[in-house]
Amino acid sequence: MANKICKIPFKGTPNQEKELKETIARLKGQQGALMPILQEAQGIYGYLPIEVLEMISREMDIPLEEIYGVATFYSQFSLNPKGQYKISVCLGTACYVKGAGAVFERLSEKLGIQSGECTADGKFSLEACRCIGACGLAPVMTINDEVYGRLVADDVDTILAKYMDD
């Protein structure tokens, strides 16, 4: 899946930049330092925006393309911010055959985003995932730590309404 352009402007703080530069300075000379630096950078910013990847590239003297390749290869890294409400829809076999695709499409349509994206207001992010281990409740989605099961597409509006006014 191609990475989408983030709809939310980058808002790094001077303290975050200082923390990242300290991390890079601490790890720079070590073999395989890029992975822990990316992990710590994601911990600092919550995701890996291009501005952060560029900073790591400059500080580490590693081509941006190489850093981008690592960041997009490993699923633990996100190039887009996560919303206040992280919605994850299981598209594993049991959920998919019971209609999870329609649930996902309704969410995507209502929120105006695709998998891996975040709404412009930062409120919702949407992810498609594989089995979350609740096959008996298929189809299933989670919003943060709340689990919703035995869904149909028509349930989406009611569920989202709970989170719209927060």
C-alpha positions in Angstrom: 0.0 0.0 0.0 1.4 3.4 -1.0 1.9 5.9 1.7 -0.5 8.9 1.6 0.4 12.5 2.1 -0.4 13.5 5.6 -3.4 15.9 5.9 -2.2 17.3 9.2 0.7 19.9 9.2 3.8 18.9 11.1 4.0 20.7 14.5 7.2 19.6 16.0 8.4 21.6 19.1 11.9 22.8 19.9 11.9 20.4 22.9 11.1 17.4 20.6 13.9 18.4 18.2 16.3 18.8 21.1 15.3 15.3 22.4 15.8 13.8 18.9 19.2 15.4 18.4 20.3 14.1 21.8 19.1 10.6 20.9 21.0 10.7 17.6 24.2 12.0 19.3 23.9 9.2 21.9 23.5 6.4 19.3 25.2 7.8 16.2 28.5 5.8 16.3 26.8 2.4 17.1 26.4 -0.4 14.5 22.7 -0.5 13.5 21.8 2.8 15.1 19.2 3.7 12.6 16.5 1.3 13.9 16.7 2.5 17.6 16.8 6.1 16.4 13.7 5.7 14.3 12.0 3.9 17.2 12.9 6.7 19.6 11.9 9.4 17.1 8.5 7.8 16.7 8.2 7.7 20.5 9.0 11.5 20.6 6.7 12.6 17.8 4.1 9.8 17.8 4.9 9.1 14.1 7.7 9.7 11.6 6.9 12.8 9.5 9.1 13.6 6.5 10.6 16.5 8.5 11.9 14.1 11.1 13.2 11.7 8.5 15.1 14.6 6.9 16.5 15.7 10.2 17.7 12.1 10.9 19.2 12.0 7.4 21.2 15.2 8.0 22.4 14.3 11.4 23.3 10.7 10.5 24.7 11.5 7.1 22.5 8.8 5.6 20.6 9.3 2.4 16.9 10.1 3.0 15.9 7.4 0.5 17.6 4.8 2.8 15.9 6.1 5.9 12.5 6.2 4.1 13.1 2.7 2.9 13.6 1.4 6.4 10.7 3.4 7.8 8.3 2.1 5.2 9.5 -1.5 5.3 8.8 -2.1 9.0 5.1 -2.1 10.0 6.0 -0.8 13.5 6.7 2.7 11.9 4.0 5.1 10.8 4.6 8.1 8.5 1.2 9.5 9.4 -0.1 10.7 12.8 -2.6 8.7 14.7 -5.9 10.3 15.6 -7.3 10.9 19.1 -9.5 7.9 18.2 -7.6 5.1 16.5 -10.1 2.9 14.6 -8.9 -0.5 13.5 -11.1 -2.8 11.4 -10.2 -6.5 11.3 -10.1 -7.7 7.7 -9.0 -11.2 8.7 -10.8 -14.1 7.0 -13.6 -14.6 9.6 -14.4 -10.9 9.8 -14.1 -10.4 6.0 -16.5 -13.2 5.1 -19.0 -11.8 7.6 -18.9 -8.3 6.1 -16.0 -6.4 7.5 -15.2 -4.9 4.1 -18.5 -3.1 4.0 -17.9 -1.8 7.6 -14.5 -0.5 6.6 -15.8 1.1 3.4 -18.6 2.9 5.4 -16.0 4.2 7.9 -13.7 5.3 5.1 -16.6 7.1 3.4 -17.9 8.8 6.6 -14.5 9.9 7.7 -13.1 10.8 4.3 -9.9 8.9 4.8 -8.3 5.6 3.8 -6.4 3.1 5.7 -3.3 4.6 7.3 -4.7 8.1 7.2 -5.9 10.6 9.8 -8.7 13.1 9.6 -7.6 16.7 9.1 -8.8 17.6 12.6 -6.6 14.9 14.1 -9.7 13.2 15.7 -9.8 9.9 13.9 -7.3 7.6 12.2 -8.3 4.4 10.3 -6.4 1.2 9.9 -7.2 -2.1 8.4 -5.7 -5.0 10.4 -5.6 -8.7 10.3 -7.0 -11.0 13.0 -7.3 -9.5 16.4 -8.4 -12.8 18.0 -12.1 -12.0 18.4 -13.3 -14.2 15.5 -16.4 -15.2 17.5 -17.5 -11.6 17.4 -16.8 -11.2 13.6 -16.8 -8.7 12.1 -14.9 -6.7 14.7 -13.4 -3.2 15.0 -11.8 -1.4 17.8 -11.7 2.3 18.7 -8.8 2.8 21.0 -9.4 0.0 23.5 -13.1 -0.4 22.9 -14.1 -3.5 21.0 -17.2 -3.5 18.7 -18.4 -6.9 17.4 -21.0 -8.5 15.2 -21.1 -5.3 13.1 -22.9 -4.4 10.0 -22.2 -1.2 7.9 -25.3 0.5 9.3 -23.8 0.3 12.8 -21.0 2.7 11.9 -23.0 6.0 12.1 -24.3 5.2 15.6 -20.8 4.2 16.8 -19.1 7.2 15.4 -21.7 9.5 16.9 -20.4 8.6 20.4 -17.0 10.0 19.5 -17.9 13.0 17.3 -18.7 15.4 20.1 -15.7 14.7 22.4 
